[in-house]
């Protein structure tokens, strides 16, 4: 059994007493010796590979984000369907999350990563063929395959946290997401350099290059040290329903469900809105580029901010920044306004999503990670898919102003959830926390400290 240690150590004999936990988690290493430490050497090598894979995968998705609605506008049977290709990408994200978790649980994460990069190559080839033949349906199938690839890449951040010390865990997650900075620079530039290689087939060569990048990513993830889970992990742990009924999981999932879909709603609408406002493809490429850089650049320090201030506070900052992005979007229709909206939106997404991911990591045991993380991503991307399908009609029927106004109610709801999470943590931590007396691995809590078992 485990309990939390008072910060001031007012009761020196308290370590002989045990008290039941109320959060449903049990210690990872009951009675672990005080000298037990987690070696992060392997994890750090994995983080480097996963960050590079994140960069390459992000470059692929950046091509879809930068071109999807414009290509859709050119091929769609009606303007309302212009953003359907991007909606199909999001639907692929939602559809791929649970299978990714099942494959990872059965065969190991590396197998799932290799399958995902295979779908990335299929995306590029199919997208190229679709544009060459002006097939809207085939283009939607291509972006759906891109979503399946993206669903696999979403587990990169959780793979980086596997088997690492609790102190390094949020940093590992944020460092992997930081690989997206390179994606933000590379992806839109790929479009810029290649979109007119075949002048009569705008963006066709861009998708062919995308397929090649996916094959490079396949070579990178092949070297990730992510062995097949031991047999005990296949059927171990609590039932999924038991885990997701925890208040802490519900709060963490709600944060992700609000932060990510809001970002996606504005981002997918922006390139088409810029085009409808008379701005050039170069302008929309620049907007997407700086948006993606802003999404991932804060990851170099987001983990440290979470460790210092706690995940709920960082999520709250992210939500407020998303609201600020909507305010910028409402203030004008110049390229600068669109770029400012997308940049601030990206930073808000980073704070909110990394913070929500850190909260999810608190809710499960190691043997439960694949099913819990996959279910969380399924919720997030399922909601994104629902919102994405209406974004095109929202933009074409009601305009860019309405796209931005829709942001505010979910932000308010998200802030209420964060406040409730903070109050729950305050209730759980009414004794306070101090560094544990041993170094055995534990579960990081939202304050950046750990819930650890005491030695016998």
TABEL-V977224 format. One record per residue. NEAR is the number of other C-alpha atoms within 12 Angstrom. D_FIRST is the distance of its C-alpha to the first C-alpha in Angstrom with 2 decimals. Layout:
NEAR_D_FIRST ; NEAR_D_FIRST
This chain:
25_0.00 ; 33_3.77 ; 32_7.11 ; 36_10.67 ; 34_13.03 ; 21_16.34 ; 18_19.28 ; 14_21.49 ; 18_19.27 ; 13_20.74 ; 13_18.39 ; 12_18.40 ; 11_16.34 ; 19_13.45 ; 24_11.33 ; 16_11.20 ; 18_9.51 ; 19_6.04 ; 16_6.50 ; 15_6.03 ; 18_7.27 ; 19_10.88 ; 29_12.13 ; 25_11.41 ; 33_9.92 ; 28_7.19 ; 28_7.11 ; 26_10.52 ; 28_10.36 ; 23_7.38 ; 25_9.10 ; 23_12.05 ; 17_14.91 ; 20_16.04 ; 14_19.18 ; 18_17.94 ; 20_19.96 ; 24_21.04 ; 19_24.81 ; 23_26.39 ; 18_29.85 ; 23_29.91 ; 32_28.47 ; 28_31.22 ; 24_33.88 ; 37_32.59 ; 41_32.65 ; 31_36.33 ; 36_37.29 ; 47_35.39 ; 42_36.97 ; 36_40.37 ; 51_39.70 ; 50_38.72 ; 40_42.04 ; 46_44.08 ; 55_42.43 ; 50_42.80 ; 47_46.46 ; 55_46.91 ; 53_45.45 ; 50_47.51 ; 53_50.63 ; 53_49.73 ; 47_48.94 ; 49_52.15 ; 49_54.42 ; 51_52.91 ; 47_54.30 ; 39_57.62 ; 44_58.16 ; 42_57.09 ; 30_59.66 ; 27_62.35 ; 31_61.57 ; 26_60.23 ; 17_62.61 ; 16_61.96 ; 24_60.57 ; 26_57.68 ; 34_56.28 ; 41_56.29 ; 51_52.52 ; 43_51.73 ; 47_51.28 ; 50_48.53 ; 46_47.03 ; 44_47.12 ; 45_45.24 ; 48_42.48 ; 38_42.58 ; 39_42.13 ; 43_39.05 ; 39_37.59 ; 33_38.77 ; 39_37.41 ; 38_33.79 ; 32_32.40 ; 33_34.55 ; 41_33.42 ; 39_29.77 ; 28_30.76 ; 28_32.88 ; 38_30.28 ; 35_27.68 ; 25_30.32 ; 25_32.36 ; 30_30.64 ; 41_31.31 ; 38_34.46 ; 30_36.25 ; 41_35.55 ; 46_36.89 ; 33_40.05 ; 34_40.71 ; 42_40.33 ; 43_42.88 ; 34_45.18 ; 41_45.16 ; 49_45.94 ; 36_49.08 ; 36_50.05 ; 45_49.76 ; 43_52.24 ; 33_54.78 ; 35_54.68 ; 46_54.93 ; 39_57.95 ; 29_59.67 ; 32_59.00 ; 37_60.72 ; 26_63.59 ; 18_64.24 ; 26_63.40 ; 24_60.93 ; 34_58.56 ; 26_56.70 ; 28_56.18 ; 45_55.02 ; 39_52.38 ; 32_51.21 ; 43_51.04 ; 49_48.85 ; 38_46.60 ; 43_46.14 ; 52_45.42 ; 45_42.63 ; 42_41.10 ; 52_41.26 ; 47_39.69 ; 46_36.82 ; 50_35.95 ; 52_36.28 ; 46_33.74 ; 49_31.03 ; 49_32.21 ; 44_30.05 ; 46_26.88 ; 50_28.01 ; 43_28.27 ; 41_24.57 ; 40_23.51 ; 35_21.79 ; 33_22.40 ; 30_20.52 ; 39_19.13 ; 35_21.94 ; 34_24.61 ; 43_23.49 ; 50_25.44 ; 39_28.34 ; 44_28.51 ; 49_28.81 ; 46_31.48 ; 42_33.40 ; 48_33.83 ; 52_35.08 ; 40_37.39 ; 39_39.29 ; 44_40.71 ; 40_42.93 ; 32_45.04 ; 39_45.08 ; 41_46.47 ; 33_49.25 ; 36_50.01 ; 43_49.80 ; 41_52.37 ; 31_54.59 ; 38_54.70 ; 39_56.05 ; 29_58.45 ; 22_59.83 ; 26_60.10 ; 33_60.67 ; 19_64.48 ; 19_64.90 ; 18_66.30 ; 14_68.08 ; 14_68.62 ; 24_64.97 ; 32_62.85 ; 41_59.29 ; 39_59.98 ; 33_59.82 ; 45_56.67 ; 51_54.79 ; 34_56.24 ; 35_54.90 ; 47_51.51 ; 39_51.45 ; 28_52.08 ; 38_49.22 ; 42_46.84 ; 32_48.01 ; 28_47.29 ; 37_43.75 ; 34_43.44 ; 23_44.31 ; 28_41.69 ; 39_38.71 ; 27_39.81 ; 25_38.55 ; 34_35.02 ; 28_32.44 ; 34_30.38 ; 22_30.14 ; 22_29.60 ; 29_25.95 ; 17_24.77 ; 14_25.20 ; 14_21.50 ; 22_21.45 ; 25_24.36 ; 19_22.65 ; 20_18.93 ; 25_16.63 ; 25_16.94 ; 20_20.41 ; 25_22.20 ; 16_22.98 ; 20_19.38 ; 30_18.83 ; 30_22.15 ; 20_21.70 ; 26_19.08 ; 27_20.91 ; 37_20.02 ; 35_21.57 ; 29_24.56 ; 40_25.23 ; 45_25.00 ; 44_27.24 ; 39_29.69 ; 50_30.13 ; 47_31.09 ; 41_33.23 ; 45_35.21 ; 51_35.58 ; 47_36.70 ; 42_39.13 ; 47_40.84 ; 51_41.50 ; 44_42.78 ; 44_45.08 ; 53_46.86 ; 56_46.92 ; 49_48.43 ; 52_51.04 ; 52_52.09 ; 47_54.21 ; 45_56.19 ; 43_56.56 ; 39_57.93 ; 32_60.36 ; 24_61.51 ; 23_62.11 ; 16_64.45 ; 24_62.23 ; 20_62.42 ; 32_60.09 ; 26_59.83 ; 28_58.53 ; 43_55.86 ; 42_54.86 ; 36_54.48 ; 46_52.38 ; 53_49.99 ; 43_49.90 ; 38_48.86 ; 45_46.45 ; 48_44.56 ; 39_44.71 ; 36_43.32 ; 45_40.53 ; 42_39.27 ; 35_40.60 ; 38_37.97 ; 38_35.29 ; 29_36.14 ; 27_34.43 ; 43_32.43 ; 42_29.22 ; 30_29.79 ; 29_30.54 ; 42_27.29 ; 31_25.38 ; 21_27.42 ; 22_27.89 ; 35_25.17 ; 44_25.79 ; 47_26.85 ; 37_29.62 ; 43_30.89 ; 49_31.04 ; 40_32.99 ; 36_35.42 ; 41_35.93 ; 47_36.81 ; 32_39.25 ; 36_40.89 ; 50_41.44 ; 39_43.18 ; 30_45.26 ; 38_46.29 ; 41_47.60 ; 29_49.56 ; 29_51.19 ; 38_52.02 ; 26_53.72 ; 20_55.79 ; 21_58.08 ; 25_59.01 ; 25_59.98 ; 30_58.37 ; 21_56.78 ; 30_55.13 ; 43_53.72 ; 37_52.51 ; 34_50.89 ; 42_49.16 ; 47_47.79 ; 39_46.70 ; 41_44.81 ; 50_43.34 ; 46_42.03 ; 42_40.27 ; 43_38.74 ; 52_37.50 ; 50_35.89 ; 47_33.93 ; 51_32.93 ; 52_32.09 ; 54_30.23 ; 51_28.21 ; 52_27.49 ; 53_26.56 ; 53_24.03 ; 46_22.50 ; 46_22.38 ; 44_20.50 ; 47_17.55 ; 42_17.29 ; 41_16.65 ; 33_14.96 ; 36_17.47 ; 28_18.65 ; 35_19.36 ; 37_21.37 ; 45_24.87 ; 39_24.92 ; 42_23.30 ; 49_25.55 ; 42_28.55 ; 36_28.07 ; 42_27.80 ; 47_30.99 ; 34_32.64 ; 34_32.20 ; 39_33.54 ; 42_36.50 ; 34_37.27 ; 32_37.83 ; 38_39.79 ; 36_41.99 ; 27_42.84 ; 36_43.77 ; 40_45.63 ; 31_47.94 ; 31_49.21 ; 43_49.52 ; 42_52.93 ; 27_54.39 ; 30_52.89 ; 37_54.63 ; 28_57.95 ; 17_58.31 ; 19_56.98 ; 26_56.96 ; 40_54.76 ; 26_54.47 ; 25_52.60 ; 37_50.21 ; 40_49.19 ; 28_49.13 ; 31_46.64 ; 37_44.06 ; 27_43.64 ; 19_42.10 ; 27_39.11 ; 39_38.55 ; 21_38.39 ; 22_35.91 ; 37_33.75 ; 32_33.81 ; 22_32.73 ; 33_29.71 ; 41_28.84 ; 22_29.18 ; 24_26.86 ; 35_24.23 ; 31_24.70 ; 20_24.37 ; 23_21.13 ; 31_19.75 ; 19_21.27 ; 14_19.52 ; 23_16.04 ; 26_16.99 ; 15_18.79 ; 18_17.16 ; 23_18.37 ; 27_17.18 ; 21_18.26 ; 24_18.12 ; 31_14.96 ; 26_15.48 ; 27_15.02 ; 28_16.68 ; 32_14.35 ; 38_14.91 ; 42_13.04 ; 41_14.29 ; 37_17.19 ; 43_17.52 ; 44_20.95 ; 36_21.54 ; 36_21.61 ; 36_18.55 ; 38_15.12 ; 43_11.59 ; 37_9.90 ; 35_6.87 ; 34_7.89 ; 27_9.54 ; 17_9.37
